[in-house]
Amino acid sequence: MSASAVLAGFVAHFRDEIAASDYREGRAVAPIVMETASTTPRLAAVTRRGFQDLIATMSARLAEKGLQPENAQELATLAVTGREGALVVSRALQDPEPF
């Protein structure tokens, strides 16, 4: 499996989940962070750690596929941020196209 396949699988999982649930599943964390994390230090720490772990895991998978560590980190960050945005926009549009 290539780095491209890892990214494609990551995106497809969330796209397929949200579409199959008629846009009820596939919860984006971004709205929670935007609304509450800045006022709740414990929640901010939990969401920060969750994103850090997700990015680190994705980065490690991409590095296993041959990407340089700094490129893997950058691409993992982009994939996670893109996924969050796609979940929010896909739900609003009731359309999987943002993925």
Disulfide bonds with the S-S distance in Angstrom:
none
